[in-house]
C-alpha cells in the first residue's frame, strides 16, 4: 500500500517543482515576451509529494548488522540453527514492486532450491524473476493488491515447490507447533552445493504476518526465515522489502502473534509454510491422483509443474476434502465385535490387524482419490554408443552406467517395500499385505509403473499405507480405548525412522506429498497447481 505518513527519512520529492518556482518561471517568461510556462499534465500518475529512504526499525526487532544482531548470528551459527541461511543469502533479493513481497519471496526460495524455471530471464539465462510468477494471479493485480495466502501457495506449487502450510487459526496450530517447525528447518544440514541434485533436501520456512505487531509501517507481508537463536527464542527475518527495514531478529512469540492477526481481504489469520523442492531425482515412488486430466485448458504458466486448470474433476476434489472423515469412518468399522483385554496384547494386535484390513479396503475403494506409482527406472534403455564417434561412445557409456545405478536403486526400494510388507504381516500375525492376489487400481492410464507388471500386490499395499500421514491415523483411532491400543502398535510399525534405509527417504517424500495435497482442501482458489510430482 502507498505510505502517506511521514517517517524518519521523509522529505519532499526534489523532482516535483514547488508552486513558487513555477510562478517565478512564468513571470520571467512573460517579461521576455514568451508565453507563460505551465506545468504539463503527466500521462501517468504524478510522483508522490513525499518520498522515503528506508524506515527506522522499532523494537522489539534487532537489526542484523547491529552489534546485538551480529552476536545473535554468531551464537546461532555455533549452535547449528542457521540451517538454510547460506543457501538463502546467496539468493537474497529486493522485491521489485512495493506489493511484490509474495513473488519476491518465492523467486528467492525457488532460486535457492536450484529449480530450473524452464524459461529465460535475460539473454540465454534461465533464472526465476518475479515477472515470471503470474500463472495464478495477474502481475497487475499483485502490483495493486499483493497476493492472498491461497494464491501464494498455488504460485509456489505451480513452480515446483511442495508446501506444508498452516494458518494460525487452524485447530492443529499452536505456538509450540510453530516452534517445532522452526527448529526442524533451522537445524537441517543444507551444506551441499546449490548446483547439485541434493538441493532436493533443502527446506525453507516462509511466514505470512502483519507488520503492525512489530510497530512497523504497512500490514500484511511475506518473508523467508533465515535462522533461529534458541537461547533468546528469536527468528532471523530475511525481509525482501529491503528498501524499508534491513534483515532483523524478532521474538518467535511475537511472530506467532503477528500471524494470528486477521487478514482483512480473507477474514482469516495468516500463517507459515514449510517449502521443499518437488524433485523426482532419486524418488522412485510418488503419489498420483487416480483420475487424470479432464480437459486441456487455461494455465498461463510455462513451468512443467503448471498443468491445465481443469485438471481435477469436482468429485475428486470433493473426495480429497472428505478424505480424513471418510478414512476415520472406515477404520472405526474395524472395532465391531473386538474387545480389548487390559492385561493382554493379543486383542490389541487383532484390532490393529482389523484396522489395516479396513484401511486397505478404503484405499482400494472409490472414496480414495490417491494411489502410489513407481517411476520408470527399470525401463531405462542403456545407450550402445555405436554412432557418433569416440565422444558419443563415452557419453553413451556414462548414460549406461547411470542407468544401471538407477535400476539398482529402484529395485532396492521395491525389495524394501516387499520386506516391510512381510514384517508388518508378521507383527500382526496375518497375511494382509502379502496375500497373493493383486490390487486392481481402477482403470486409470496415469498409473504406470517401473516394470511391465506394474507396482502391484504387497509393494503397492505397503506403499499406500505408509504414504498416509501419521496424523490421519491418529485422528481416526485416537489415543484411548480400542483405537488407541491399535494405533500404539501401528505407529511403531509405520515409524519412518524404523524403515529400511532405501525406503525411509521414499516414505518421507510420500508423506510430504500427502501433507501438500491435503492442505489444499481448505481454501484452494487456483486450479492450475493440482500436479503432485
C-alpha positions, 0 to 999 in steps of 0.5 A: 500500500502507498505510505502517506505518513511521514517517517524518519527519512521523509522529505519532499520529492526534489523532482516535483517543482514547488508552486513558487518556482513555477510562478517565478518561471512564468513571470520571467517568461512573460517579461521576455515576451514568451508565453507563460510556462505551465506545468504539463499534465503527466500521462501517468500518475504524478510522483508522490509529494513525499518520498522515503529512504528506508524506515527506522526499525522499532523494537522489539526487532534487532537489526542484523548488522547491529552489534546485538544482531551480529552476536545473535548470528554468531551464537546461532551459527555455533549452535547449528540453527542457521540451517538454510541461511547460506543457501538463502543469502546467496539468493537474497533479493529486493522485491521489485514492486512495493506489493511484490513481497509474495513473488519476491519471496518465492523467486528467492526460495525457488532460486535457492532450491536450484529449480530450473524455471524452464524459461529465460530471464535475460539473454540465454539465462534461465533464472526465476524473476518475479515477472515470471510468477503470474500463472495464478494471479495477474502481475497487475493485480499483485502490483495493486493488491499483493497476493492472498495466502491461497494464491501464494501457495498455488504460485509456489506449487505451480513452480515446483515447490511442495508446501506444508502450510498452516494458518494460525487459526487452524485447530492443529496450530499452536505456538509450540507447533510453530516452534517445532517447525522452526527448529526442524528447518533451522537445524537441517544440514543444507551444506551441499552445493546449490548446483547439485541434485541434493538441493532436493533436501533443502527446506525453507520456512516462509511466514505470512504476518502483519507488520503492525505487531512489530510497530512497523509501517504497512500490514500484511507481508511475506518473508523467508526465515533465515535462522533461529537463536534458541537461547533468546527464542528469536527468528532471523527475518530475511525481509525482501522489502529491503528498501524499508527495514534491513534483515532483523531478529524478532521474538518467535512469540511475537511472530506467532502473534503477528500471524494470528492477526486477521487478514482483512481481504480473507477474514482469516489469520495468516500463517507459515509454510514449510517449502521443499523442492518437488524433485523426482531425482532419486524418488522412485515412488510418488503419489498420483491422483487416480483420475487424470486430466479432464480437459486441456485448458487455461494455465498461463504458466510455462513451468512443467509443474503448471498443468491445465486448470481443469485438471481435477474433476469436482468429485475428486476434489470433493473426495480429497476434502472428505478424505480424513472423515471418510478414512476415520469412518472406515477404520472405526468399522474395524472395532465391531465385535473386538474387545480389548483385554487390559492385561493382554496384547493379543486383542490389541494386535487383532484390532490393529490387524482389523484396522489395516484390513479396513484401511486397505479396503478404503484405499482400494475403494472409490472414496480414495482419490490417491494411489502410489506409482513407481517411476520408470527406472527399470525401463531405462534403455542403456545407450550402445554408443555405436554412432557418433564417434569416440565422444558419443561412445563415452557419453553413451557409456556414462548414460549406461552406467547411470542407468544401471545405478538407477535400476539398482536403486529402484529395485532396492526400494521395491525389495524394501517395500516387499520386506516391510510388507512381510514384517508388518504381516508378521507383527500382526500375525496375518497375511494382509499385505502379502496375500497373493492376489493383486490390487486392481487400481481402477482403470486409470492410464496415469498409473504406470509403473517401473516394470511391465507388471506394474507396482502391484500386490504387497509393494503397492499395499505397503506403499499406500499405507505408509504414504498416509500421514501419521496424523490421519491415523491418529485422528481416526483411532485416537489415543484411548480405548480400542483405537488407541491400543491399535494405533500404539502398535501401528505407529511403531510399525509405520515409524519412518525412522524404523524403515529400511534405509532405501525406503525411509527417504521414499516414505518421507517424500510420500508423506510430504506429498500427502501433507501438500495435497491435503492442505489444499482442501481448505481454501484452494482458489487456483486450479492450475497447481493440482500436479503432485510430482 
